[in-house]
Amino acid sequence: MRKADFDYLEPSKRSCDNCEFNFGYVCAGYGRRTDNGEYTYGMSMDEVKKMFTHGCDDWGISLEAFIEVEEERERNLLKNKKYRK
């Protein structure tokens, strides 16, 4: 899944912390660095987080973040449905 699949996810909520390519200590994504244009693959997560506060152009939602977002959407739908009665 790519960033376009989650346009409803506010850009301010996109980050390396909820990216599918966050492998704990290293980035496994192929975004482009802002300092030299090389790929982000293999960069330390600390460095990537400083460079891309809202995720890079290869950002994809992690499974955990996807579940959290979908559960929140479902709760909101149920709450709105409850108030419409």
Secondary structure, 3 states (H helix, E strand, C coil): CCHHHHCCCCHHHCCHHHECCECCCEECCCCECCCCCCECCCCEHHHHHHHCCCCCCCCCECHHHHHHHHHHHHHHHHHHHHHHC
